Amino acid sequence: MLRNTIKDLSTTILNNQSDFDTIKNSVDEIHKHYLETTKIGELGEGVQHMAAIPTASGMALSLNHAAACLLDYRRTAKLLNGMVTLIREKQEQHPNETINIFYAGCGPYAPFVTLVAPLFKASEVQFSVLEINAASIKTAEKLIKALELTNYVKEYHTADAVTFQIPDAKKYHILFSETLDALLYRESYVPILWNMLPQISETCAVIPNNVIIQANLTFPKQEGQDAQKEKEAATILDVREAVKINDGSQSLPKSFAPTTINLAGDDIYYSMIVDTKVHIHNDIWLHRNESSLSIPFEMEIAYPLDAPNVTFFYELKPSVELKLQN
Ligand SMILES: C[S@@+](CC[C@H](N)C(=O)[O-])C[C@H]1O[C@@H](n2cnc3c(N)ncnc32)[C@H](O)[C@@H]1O
């Protein structure tokens, strides 16, 4: 039975979080089964499965690109670990209750249903899934059926998570939405949290719990030094802090408040590195270069400085991206 094969592979990933080769082999094997079952390799060749879809704020990945996220090995392994740990914590906090999960942006494989549900009974966890891409959610439904997991999924919504009103929102224990890219470029994680956090209960946990964009300054490398020395310069954006101001009555701002970093002073720097720190749950983070989501952006600093100040701001309209102010 395919569901048991996936359950075994999921368990292997959970039990081998620091063994990259085992994670990679298990995820590759899962991918092979999912490809065979959904046949997205065949249907996914057309342009309609390659093009990103505009949302009310930000862009949603095409079916093919969303499917490929599964193969971001450490991302998938850590999100799976975070999700299963969190479900078990919620079970302890709410004994004998079904844990309700809202999954915004499930993609064609809905991995955080299809890898997670086999580890629990349907009386323990129930999912509602939402996806803006109709082809992706249709494929996810097909895979969920093939894995005999239909009794774990209550609702399917084809809708934009940036504007969606969640029915019976307060019942959810967990909101899952991995709708982000490095530097929070283009995708809708921030507008989705802006819309959904005021709807759900205050005790509802979110995965990823937060994203922090942070600037670090590196010093010129000294001879004989292994690692380049660096220091924290500023937090450019702390998503959970930034969206806190919305109690549900506010519309999405055009941008968040800017952050200025002053480079003047006695220190001479080599570069500025902007990191995307993805906090999944508890002590589970995606660190620099562990995933495509946490690839850093590095800018060399040239002396003499043209201007001592560098100002960043996160724009939400018309496009969703981190910008440098001139
Ligand atoms: C990065 S992919 C992740 C797919 C899958 N959840 C995973 O973790 O492998 C994000 C998915 O969220 C969907 N998505 C992005 N923005 C959305 C929005 N505003 N409303 C609904 N779905 C969205 C995309 O279409 C894509 O399928």
PDBQT file of the ligand as one rigid body, heavy atoms in Angstrom, charges set to zero:
ROOT
HETATM    1  C1  LIG A 401       6.486  27.396  -2.318  1.00  0.00    +0.000 C 
HETATM    2  S1  LIG A 401       5.086  26.453  -2.879  1.00  0.00    +0.000 S 
HETATM    3  C2  LIG A 401       5.000  25.202  -1.641  1.00  0.00    +0.000 C 
HETATM    4  C3  LIG A 401       4.176  24.025  -2.010  1.00  0.00    +0.000 C 
HETATM    5  C4  LIG A 401       4.018  22.988  -0.892  1.00  0.00    +0.000 C 
HETATM    6  N1  LIG A 401       3.191  23.511   0.180  1.00  0.00    +0.000 N 
HETATM    7  C5  LIG A 401       5.360  22.614  -0.312  1.00  0.00    +0.000 C 
HETATM    8  O1  LIG A 401       5.665  23.051   0.787  1.00  0.00    +0.000 OA
HETATM    9  O2  LIG A 401       6.104  21.904  -0.988  1.00  0.00    +0.000 OA
HETATM   10  C6  LIG A 401       3.780  27.554  -2.447  1.00  0.00    +0.000 C 
HETATM   11  C7  LIG A 401       2.404  27.163  -2.941  1.00  0.00    +0.000 C 
HETATM   12  O3  LIG A 401       1.489  28.134  -2.433  1.00  0.00    +0.000 OA
HETATM   13  C8  LIG A 401       0.648  28.585  -3.478  1.00  0.00    +0.000 C 
HETATM   14  N2  LIG A 401       0.324  29.995  -3.196  1.00  0.00    +0.000 N 
HETATM   15  C9  LIG A 401       1.178  31.057  -3.172  1.00  0.00    +0.000 A 
HETATM   16  N3  LIG A 401       0.519  32.199  -2.897  1.00  0.00    +0.000 NA
HETATM   17  C10 LIG A 401      -0.774  31.852  -2.717  1.00  0.00    +0.000 A 
HETATM   18  C11 LIG A 401      -1.941  32.601  -2.418  1.00  0.00    +0.000 A 
HETATM   19  N4  LIG A 401      -1.905  33.918  -2.258  1.00  0.00    +0.000 N 
HETATM   20  N5  LIG A 401      -3.107  31.926  -2.289  1.00  0.00    +0.000 NA
HETATM   21  C12 LIG A 401      -3.158  30.585  -2.455  1.00  0.00    +0.000 A 
HETATM   22  N6  LIG A 401      -2.082  29.826  -2.770  1.00  0.00    +0.000 NA
HETATM   23  C13 LIG A 401      -0.899  30.454  -2.897  1.00  0.00    +0.000 A 
HETATM   24  C14 LIG A 401       1.455  28.434  -4.752  1.00  0.00    +0.000 C 
HETATM   25  O4  LIG A 401       0.602  28.321  -5.883  1.00  0.00    +0.000 OA
HETATM   26  C15 LIG A 401       2.250  27.159  -4.445  1.00  0.00    +0.000 C 
HETATM   27  O5  LIG A 401       1.538  26.031  -4.856  1.00  0.00    +0.000 OA
ENDROOT
TORSDOF 0
